[in-house]
C-alpha cells in the first residue's frame, strides 16, 4: 500500500484536548522553521466540538510551530501504523507568541518565577484514569490478580512512554472501578507539562490499539471515585541544586518555598477554574473524596489541596532531593500548560508579596464551623465551574498573570462549554465528558 508518513503537530488548548495538523514527515525540517497554519477561532472549539463565542470570528492567521525536542515516534510493533506527533507553540506570523497559546503562557509564568526568585520549577504530573471496558467484579483494588489481568497493557504503556522520552515510574490498579494510575519522573519547567500531554496521548493510543480504551474523565460516576491529576512540585537553583528544603525551618519549607505555597493557597479559589475546568470537576472536589475542598496545606492528608510529601531519608542531603509538594485540585480536563502556569504565577505572587509560610492543617476541615475557617484564612473552594469562573473573572491579579485577552477568551470558552451541558443530569454530564477525555 502506498504511504506518505505524516507527523502531527499538536497543541493542548483551552479545552485540554490535544489538537493540531499533520504534515508530510519529509517536510519536518521545513515545518520546524515555518510551522503549519492555524486559525485564532480554533481556541474556542470546546471539548464537545462546539464553538464558543469568539472575538476573532473568521479573521486572522497564526502558525503552530513544532518544537523538535518534543517529537515522538512510536511503533507498537503490532502491525498498525507508526504514531508520530510533536508539540509546539502558537505564534503570530512574525514569530511573536500568541496570547492564547497555553505553552507560551506557561513559559511566561516560569520566566517570571525565575526572575523574581532565582528558582526553577521542577514538576511531575500523576494521572488517574479508567478502562472503558466493563469491570470484572469486586476485589480489584490494588490487587495482584487485577494487575495481572492488565499486565500486558501496563507494560506496553510503560515501554511506550519510555520510547516517547518520558521517565516511567509506576503503574498500578487503583482503588476505583477499572481505575489505574500512571506516574513518571520529574522534569524541569515546560518539559513537565510536555510530558503530561505525552502521557495522556500515549496511554490513550496504547489503550485503543490493545482493545482497552481508557478515559481520563474527572469523574465517571457521580457516586464513584474521581480521576485526579496530582502535580508534584519542587525547585532547583540556577546551578541545578535542590532549593526547596530547609531542615531547620518548620515542616522543612525553605523561606521562598513557604511563600510560594502560601501564594498558591491565597489565590487558589481563583485559579481552580484553570486547574479543574469542567462542569463535573466540582463533583470530585468535595470533602471525603480524597481530592480537595479547601485551600489548605496538609502533611499526612490526601484531602489537602496541597500536600507536603514525606521523605524517606534521615540524611539532609537526600531529603533535599526528595522534598516536594503535591497540588491535588487538578484533573485532565485542564491543559497541563495552564495548570502549571497558574501554579507558577500564584507561587511567584506569594514570593513577591513576601507571604509567610502557611500553617499545616491536621484535622477534617469539613467539620469546622465557618467562623473558625475564616479566622485561619481557610476558604471552601468553588462548588461549581460557574462559581469558579466568576471568582477567576473577579480577580484582577490573575488577569494580569494570564493576560486580559487570554482570560476573556478562556471565560467565553468555558461558559460556552457549560451551556452545552446545562440541561443534563449529573450522570449524563459525566457520560458526555467521558466520551471526550
C-alpha positions in Angstrom: 0.0 0.0 0.0 1.3 3.5 -0.9 2.1 5.5 2.2 3.3 9.1 2.8 4.2 9.1 6.6 2.7 12.1 8.4 3.8 14.0 11.6 1.0 15.5 13.7 1.9 19.0 15.1 -0.1 19.5 18.3 -1.2 22.0 20.9 -3.0 21.4 24.2 -5.7 24.0 24.0 -8.1 25.7 26.5 -10.3 22.6 26.4 -7.4 20.4 27.5 -7.8 18.5 24.2 -4.7 17.9 22.1 -5.4 19.3 18.6 -3.4 20.2 15.6 -2.5 19.4 12.0 -0.5 16.8 10.2 2.2 17.3 7.6 4.4 15.0 5.5 7.3 13.7 7.6 9.7 14.6 4.8 8.8 18.3 5.4 9.7 18.1 9.1 12.8 20.4 9.0 10.8 23.0 7.0 7.9 22.8 9.4 10.2 23.2 12.4 11.1 26.6 10.9 7.9 27.7 9.3 5.2 25.9 11.3 1.7 25.0 10.0 -1.2 27.4 9.5 -3.6 27.9 12.4 -6.8 29.8 13.0 -7.5 32.0 16.0 -11.1 30.9 16.5 -9.8 27.3 16.9 -9.1 28.2 20.5 -12.9 28.4 21.0 -13.6 24.8 20.0 -14.9 23.3 23.2 -14.3 19.8 24.3 -17.7 19.0 22.7 -16.6 20.4 19.4 -19.0 23.3 19.6 -17.6 26.8 19.1 -17.9 29.2 22.0 -18.3 32.9 21.5 -15.2 34.1 19.6 -13.8 37.6 19.4 -11.9 36.5 16.3 -14.7 35.4 14.1 -13.4 34.2 10.7 -10.5 36.6 10.8 -6.8 36.1 11.4 -3.9 33.8 10.7 -1.4 32.1 13.1 1.2 29.4 12.9 1.7 26.4 15.0 5.4 25.9 15.3 6.6 22.4 16.4 9.4 22.1 19.0 11.7 19.4 17.7 12.7 18.4 21.2 9.2 17.1 21.9 8.8 14.9 18.8 7.5 11.3 19.4 7.8 8.4 17.1 6.1 5.3 18.4 6.0 1.9 16.8 3.9 -0.5 18.9 5.1 -3.4 16.7 1.5 -4.7 16.3 1.2 -4.3 12.6 -0.5 -1.0 13.0 0.7 2.4 11.8 3.6 4.2 13.4 2.4 7.0 15.6 4.1 10.4 15.2 3.4 13.7 16.9 5.2 16.8 18.1 4.2 19.5 20.4 4.6 23.2 19.7 3.8 26.9 20.2 1.2 29.0 18.5 2.7 32.2 17.2 1.8 35.2 15.1 3.2 35.3 11.6 6.1 37.4 12.7 7.1 34.8 15.3 5.7 36.5 18.4 3.9 34.3 20.9 0.1 34.4 20.6 -1.7 35.5 23.8 -3.9 32.3 23.9 -1.1 29.8 23.3 -1.1 27.7 26.5 2.5 26.7 26.1 3.6 30.3 25.7 1.5 31.3 28.8 3.5 28.7 30.8 6.8 29.9 29.5 6.0 33.5 30.6 5.0 32.2 34.1 8.2 30.2 34.5 10.3 33.2 33.5 8.5 35.4 36.0 9.1 32.9 38.8 12.8 32.6 37.9 13.2 36.4 37.6 11.6 37.0 40.9 13.1 34.3 42.9 16.1 32.7 41.1 14.1 29.4 41.4 13.4 27.0 38.5 10.3 24.8 38.9 10.6 21.0 38.7 7.3 19.1 38.3 5.7 15.8 37.6 2.0 15.0 36.9 0.4 11.9 38.3 -2.6 10.7 36.2 -5.5 8.6 37.2 -7.7 7.1 34.5 -10.2 4.3 33.9 -10.6 1.5 31.5 -13.8 1.8 29.5 -14.2 -2.0 29.3 -16.7 -3.5 31.8 -15.5 -4.3 35.3 -14.9 -8.0 36.2 -16.2 -7.6 39.8 -15.0 -6.7 43.3 -11.6 -7.5 44.8 -9.8 -5.5 42.1 -8.5 -2.5 44.1 -4.6 -2.6 44.3 -4.9 -6.4 43.7 -2.2 -8.6 42.2 -4.8 -10.6 40.4 -6.3 -7.5 38.8 -2.9 -6.2 37.9 -2.2 -9.5 36.3 -5.3 -9.2 34.1 -3.9 -5.9 32.8 -0.2 -6.6 32.9 0.2 -6.6 29.1 -1.5 -3.2 28.8 0.5 -1.7 31.7 3.9 -3.0 30.4 3.1 -1.7 26.9 2.1 1.7 28.3 5.3 1.9 30.3 7.5 0.8 27.4 5.8 3.3 25.0 6.2 6.1 27.4 10.0 5.4 27.6 10.2 5.5 23.8 8.3 8.8 23.9 11.0 10.3 26.1 9.1 10.0 29.4 10.7 8.6 32.5 8.2 6.0 33.6 7.8 5.5 37.4 4.8 3.4 38.5 1.7 1.8 37.0 -1.0 0.4 39.4 -4.5 -0.8 39.6 -6.1 2.0 41.6 -9.0 1.9 44.2 -11.8 2.8 41.8 -13.7 0.6 39.4 -11.5 -0.1 36.4 -9.2 2.6 37.7 -5.4 2.9 37.1 -2.7 5.3 37.9 0.4 6.0 35.9 3.3 8.2 37.2 6.5 9.5 35.8 9.7 11.1 37.0 10.1 14.9 37.4 11.1 17.3 34.6 12.2 20.9 34.5 9.9 23.7 33.6 7.8 23.4 30.4 9.1 19.9 29.8 7.0 18.7 32.8 3.8 19.9 31.0 5.0 18.4 27.7 5.4 15.1 29.4 1.9 15.3 30.9 0.5 15.8 27.3 2.6 12.8 26.1 1.4 10.6 29.0 -2.3 11.1 28.2 -1.8 10.8 24.4 0.4 7.7 24.6 -1.8 5.9 27.2 -4.9 6.5 25.1 -3.1 5.4 21.9 -2.0 2.2 23.5 -5.4 1.5 25.0 -7.1 1.9 21.6 -4.6 -0.3 19.9 -4.8 -3.1 22.5 -8.6 -3.1 22.7 -8.6 -1.5 26.2 -9.8 2.1 25.6 -9.4 4.4 28.5 -10.8 7.7 29.8 -9.1 10.4 31.9 -12.5 11.9 32.7 -12.5 13.9 36.1 -15.3 11.7 37.4 -17.1 8.9 35.6 -19.9 8.1 38.1 -21.3 10.7 40.5 -21.4 8.0 43.2 -17.9 6.7 42.4 -14.4 8.0 42.8 -12.8 10.6 40.6 -9.7 10.7 38.4 -7.3 13.3 39.7 -4.2 14.8 38.2 -1.7 15.4 41.1 1.1 17.9 40.4 4.3 17.4 42.3 6.5 20.5 42.6 10.0 21.3 43.8 12.7 23.8 43.0 16.3 23.9 41.9 18.5 27.0 41.8 20.4 28.4 38.8 23.1 25.7 39.3 20.6 22.9 39.4 20.9 22.3 43.2 17.8 21.4 45.2 16.3 24.6 46.7 13.0 23.6 48.2 14.1 22.2 51.6 15.4 23.8 54.8 15.9 21.2 57.6 15.8 24.0 60.2 12.5 25.5 59.0 9.0 24.4 60.1 7.9 21.4 58.1 11.2 21.8 56.1 9.9 24.7 54.0 12.7 27.0 52.8 11.7 30.7 53.0 10.8 31.1 49.3 9.1 27.7 49.3 6.8 28.7 52.1 5.9 32.0 50.3 5.3 30.1 47.0 2.9 27.6 48.6 1.2 30.5 50.5 0.6 32.2 47.2 -1.0 29.1 45.7 -3.3 28.8 48.7 -4.1 32.6 48.7 -5.2 32.6 45.0 -6.4 29.0 44.8 -10.1 29.8 44.7 -9.4 31.9 41.6 -7.1 29.6 39.8 -9.0 26.4 40.3 -11.1 27.4 37.3 -7.9 26.8 35.3 -6.8 23.6 37.0 -10.2 21.8 37.4 -12.1 23.3 34.5 -15.1 21.0 33.6 -18.7 21.1 34.7 -18.1 17.8 36.6 -14.8 18.7 38.2 -16.5 20.0 41.2 -18.4 16.8 41.9 -14.9 15.4 42.6 -13.7 18.4 44.6 -15.8 17.7 47.7 -15.0 16.5 51.2 -14.2 12.8 51.7 -13.4 12.1 48.1 -9.6 12.2 48.7 -9.4 15.3 46.5 -9.5 18.9 47.7 -12.3 21.1 49.1 -10.4 23.9 50.9 -7.3 26.0 50.3 -5.2 24.2 52.9 -1.7 22.7 53.2 -1.6 19.2 54.8 1.0 16.6 55.6 -0.4 13.1 56.1 -3.6 14.2 54.4 -4.7 13.3 50.9 -7.7 15.6 51.2 -5.5 18.7 51.4 -5.4 21.0 48.4 -1.6 21.0 48.7 0.3 18.2 50.5 3.8 18.1 51.9 5.1 14.8 50.5 7.0 12.7 53.1 10.7 11.9 52.6 12.3 8.5 53.2 15.7 9.5 54.4 17.2 11.0 57.6 20.0 12.5 55.5 19.5 16.2 54.9 21.2 16.0 51.5 18.9 13.1 50.4 15.8 14.7 51.9 16.5 17.9 50.0 16.4 16.0 46.7 13.2 14.2 47.6 11.3 17.0 49.3 8.3 18.2 47.2 4.7 19.4 47.3 1.6 17.9 45.7 -1.2 20.0 44.3 -4.3 17.9 44.3 -7.1 20.1 42.8 -6.4 19.4 39.1 -7.8 17.0 36.5 -7.3 16.0 32.9 -9.9 18.4 31.6 -7.2 21.0 32.0 -4.3 21.7 29.7 -1.2 20.8 31.7 0.4 24.1 30.5 -2.4 26.2 32.1 -2.2 24.1 35.3 1.5 24.7 35.7 1.2 28.3 34.6 -1.5 29.0 37.2 0.6 27.4 40.0 3.9 29.2 38.9 2.2 32.6 38.8 0.3 32.2 42.1 3.5 30.9 43.8 5.6 33.8 42.3 3.0 36.2 43.5 3.4 34.7 47.0 7.1 35.2 46.9 6.7 38.8 45.5 4.3 39.6 48.4 6.6 38.0 50.9 3.8 35.8 52.3 4.6 33.8 55.4 4.7 30.0 55.2 1.2 28.6 55.7 0.2 26.6 58.8 -0.3 22.9 58.2 -3.8 21.6 58.9 -4.2 18.3 60.7 -8.0 17.9 61.0 -11.1 17.3 58.9 -11.9 20.9 57.8 -15.4 20.0 56.7 -16.3 19.6 60.4 -15.1 23.1 61.4 -17.5 26.0 61.8 -17.2 28.7 59.1 -16.1 31.3 61.6 -13.1 29.1 62.6 -12.2 28.6 59.0 -12.3 32.3 58.3 -10.2 33.1 61.3 -7.5 30.7 59.9 -7.7 32.1 56.4 -9.3 28.9 55.0 -12.0 29.1 52.4 -14.2 26.5 50.7 -13.2 26.1 47.1 -15.8 26.9 44.5 -18.5 24.2 44.3 -19.3 24.6 40.6 -17.4 25.6 37.4 -19.7 28.6 37.1 -18.7 29.8 40.6 -15.1 29.2 39.9 -15.2 31.2 36.6 -16.9 34.1 38.5 -14.1 34.1 41.1 -11.5 33.9 38.3 -13.1 36.8 36.5 -13.3 38.9 39.6 -9.6 38.6 40.5 -7.7 41.4 38.7 -4.4 40.0 39.8 -4.9 36.7 37.9 -5.9 38.7 34.8 -2.5 40.4 35.0 -0.8 37.0 35.0 -2.7 35.3 32.2 -3.3 38.4 30.1 -6.6 40.3 29.5 -7.2 38.8 26.1 -6.5 35.2 27.0 -8.6 35.5 30.2 -11.6 36.9 28.3 -11.3 34.2 25.6 -11.0 31.5 28.3 -14.1 32.7 30.2 -16.1 32.7 27.0 -14.8 29.3 26.1 -15.7 27.7 29.4 -19.1 29.4 29.6 -19.8 28.1 26.1 -18.9 24.6 27.4 -21.2 25.0 30.4 -24.2 25.9 28.2 -23.7 22.6 26.3 -24.4 20.5 29.4 -26.7 22.8 31.4 -29.9 20.7 30.8 -28.2 17.4 31.5 -28.3 15.3 34.7 -25.1 14.9 36.6 -24.8 11.3 35.3 -25.4 12.4 31.8 -22.7 15.1 32.1 -20.2 12.5 33.3 -21.0 10.3 30.3 -20.7 13.2 27.9 -17.2 14.1 29.4 -16.1 10.5 29.5 -16.6 10.3 25.7 -14.2 13.2 25.3 -11.4 12.6 27.9 
